[in-house]
Amino acid sequence: MDKKKILIFLAFCFGISWLSAGIFHWCGGDYKSTWGFLLASAYMFFPLISVLLTQLVTGEKLFSGIGLSFKLNRWWWLGWLVIIPLVVLLCLPVSALFPGMSISGDTEMVRQTMESLEAQGLPLGPWGVLVITLLSGLVAGISVNALFAFGEESAWRGFLHRCMEGVGFWKECLFIGFVWGLWHAPIILMGHNYPEHPVAGVFMMIAFCILFTPVMVFIREKSGSVVMAAVAHGTINALAGISIMYLAGYKELVGGITGIAGFIVLAVADLVIFLLRSNRETA
């Protein structure tokens, strides 16, 4: 574990990210505006910038040791086409277990999407919309979303993953998950992900990132590449809307991938990873 490099990176990352968000807020910026969108887009690249600055300061070769590899194996396909979509889709039935929420093809989000597609000459029923949304999300996840997600993953599953080598899988996941979640705090307070509960949303986001990190680190290790981690991150960003789109009576802190229902699904996924790793270690 390289504590010095980790501390330098954290100073750069939180300094640049939180200062930028603070200046935006103090200048009266509206997170829902075009400028807010630009801030959110730039925010995803601040961890990468921080990695490069850390490498400059410590004399490392830029982009070295972060796991850049395009060598494909079956875990690329499993992560992109199976694991991430399955996690998102399972949030629907789990959300429906909570009082007041149910799965429905007649929600406002579904109706709006149907109307939008019909205007483009694609008249589809609610479940046809689900298929189109899923397919388009998968395409976005491996393309433009992956590019933006690389701005984060170069740090979380790249630089920090390497700097924490030797501390153990679960300790690494807890630390990186907490850092990843806390890093979101300024934009969460401005309305990202939890617009109705910004303060509670900070703690929800930290919990989400801690629970999701074992899945991401598992995919990164199995694929052997931080690029696949970026694809997985980009894909869940693209598909996350599905986990709330078909929920009637949706409650922000309870339903969907970033609500309690999602935490349950991720906790089960983490348990599966724990069992898989235990079997491997005892084999």
LINVEN-V314164 format. One record per residue. N is the residue number from 1. OMEGA is omega in radians with two decimals (none if undefined). Layout:
BEGIN
((N & OMEGA) (N & OMEGA))
END
This chain:
BEGIN
((1 & -3.11) (2 & -3.06) (3 & -3.10) (4 & -3.12) (5 & 3.11) (6 & -3.12) (7 & 3.11) (8 & 3.12) (9 & -3.12) (10 & 3.12) (11 & 3.11) (12 & -3.01) (13 & -3.13) (14 & 3.11) (15 & -3.12) (16 & -3.05) (17 & -3.07) (18 & 3.11) (19 & 3.13) (20 & 3.13) (21 & 3.14) (22 & 3.12) (23 & 3.12) (24 & -3.13) (25 & -3.11) (26 & 3.11) (27 & 3.11) (28 & -3.12) (29 & 3.11) (30 & -3.07) (31 & -3.13) (32 & -3.11) (33 & 3.07) (34 & 3.10) (35 & 3.08) (36 & 3.09) (37 & 3.13) (38 & 3.08) (39 & -3.12) (40 & 3.13) (41 & 3.13) (42 & -3.11) (43 & -3.12) (44 & -3.14) (45 & -3.14) (46 & 3.07) (47 & 3.11) (48 & 3.10) (49 & -3.14) (50 & 3.07) (51 & -3.11) (52 & 3.10) (53 & 3.10) (54 & 3.13) (55 & 3.07) (56 & -3.11) (57 & -3.07) (58 & 3.07) (59 & 3.09) (60 & 3.02) (61 & -3.11) (62 & -3.14) (63 & -3.14) (64 & 3.01) (65 & 3.12) (66 & 3.05) (67 & 3.11) (68 & 3.12) (69 & 3.10) (70 & 3.10) (71 & -3.05) (72 & 2.91) (73 & -3.02) (74 & -3.11) (75 & 3.02) (76 & -3.10) (77 & 3.13) (78 & 3.14) (79 & -3.06) (80 & -2.99) (81 & -3.06) (82 & -2.97) (83 & -3.09) (84 & 3.10) (85 & -3.14) (86 & 3.11) (87 & -3.12) (88 & -3.08) (89 & 3.13) (90 & 3.12) (91 & -3.14) (92 & 3.13) (93 & 3.12) (94 & 3.09) (95 & -3.10) (96 & 3.09) (97 & -3.10) (98 & -3.13) (99 & 3.05) (100 & 3.13) (101 & 3.12) (102 & 3.09) (103 & -3.08) (104 & 3.05) (105 & -3.08) (106 & 3.08) (107 & -3.13) (108 & 3.14) (109 & 3.13) (110 & -3.14) (111 & 3.14) (112 & 3.12) (113 & 3.10) (114 & 3.13) (115 & 3.13) (116 & 3.13) (117 & 3.13) (118 & 3.10) (119 & 3.11) (120 & 3.11) (121 & 3.13) (122 & 3.12) (123 & -3.09) (124 & 3.02) (125 & -3.08) (126 & -3.10) (127 & 2.96) (128 & 3.08) (129 & 3.12) (130 & -3.14) (131 & 3.14) (132 & 3.14) (133 & 3.12) (134 & -3.11) (135 & -3.14) (136 & 3.09) (137 & 3.11) (138 & 3.11) (139 & 3.11) (140 & -3.09) (141 & -3.10) (142 & -3.11) (143 & -3.03) (144 & 3.13) (145 & 3.13) (146 & 3.12) (147 & 3.12) (148 & -3.13) (149 & 3.09) (150 & 3.09) (151 & 3.07) (152 & -3.01) (153 & 3.06) (154 & 3.11) (155 & -3.00) (156 & -3.12) (157 & 3.10) (158 & -3.07) (159 & -3.11) (160 & 3.11) (161 & 3.13) (162 & -3.13) (163 & -3.11) (164 & 3.12) (165 & 3.09) (166 & -3.11) (167 & -3.11) (168 & -3.05) (169 & -3.01) (170 & 3.06) (171 & 3.09) (172 & -3.11) (173 & 3.14) (174 & -3.11) (175 & -3.10) (176 & 3.11) (177 & 3.13) (178 & 3.13) (179 & 3.14) (180 & -3.14) (181 & -3.12) (182 & 3.12) (183 & 3.13) (184 & -2.93) (185 & -3.09) (186 & -3.10) (187 & 3.03) (188 & 3.13) (189 & 3.11) (190 & 3.06) (191 & 3.14) (192 & 3.08) (193 & -3.11) (194 & -3.05) (195 & -3.13) (196 & -3.09) (197 & -3.04) (198 & -3.12) (199 & 3.07) (200 & -3.13) (201 & 3.10) (202 & -3.13) (203 & 3.08) (204 & -3.13) (205 & 3.08) (206 & 3.13) (207 & 3.13) (208 & -3.09) (209 & 3.09) (210 & -3.12) (211 & -3.10) (212 & -3.07) (213 & 3.10) (214 & 3.10) (215 & -3.11) (216 & 3.14) (217 & 3.09) (218 & 3.12) (219 & 3.14) (220 & 3.14) (221 & -3.10) (222 & 3.14) (223 & -3.12) (224 & -3.06) (225 & 3.03) (226 & 3.10) (227 & 3.11) (228 & 3.06) (229 & 3.10) (230 & 3.09) (231 & 3.14) (232 & 3.12) (233 & 3.13) (234 & -3.12) (235 & 3.14) (236 & 3.05) (237 & -3.11) (238 & -3.05) (239 & -3.03) (240 & -3.12) (241 & 3.12) (242 & -3.07) (243 & 3.08) (244 & -3.04) (245 & -3.08) (246 & 3.13) (247 & 2.99) (248 & -3.12) (249 & -3.10) (250 & 3.07) (251 & -2.97) (252 & -3.07) (253 & -3.06) (254 & -3.02) (255 & 3.03) (256 & -3.05) (257 & -3.12) (258 & 3.08) (259 & -3.11) (260 & 3.10) (261 & 3.11) (262 & 3.12) (263 & 3.11) (264 & 3.12) (265 & -3.14) (266 & 3.09) (267 & 3.08) (268 & 3.10) (269 & 3.11) (270 & 3.10) (271 & 3.09) (272 & 3.11) (273 & 3.11) (274 & -3.13) (275 & 3.11) (276 & 3.13) (277 & 3.10) (278 & 3.12) (279 & 3.14) (280 & -3.10) (281 & -3.12) (282 & -3.12) (283 & none))
END
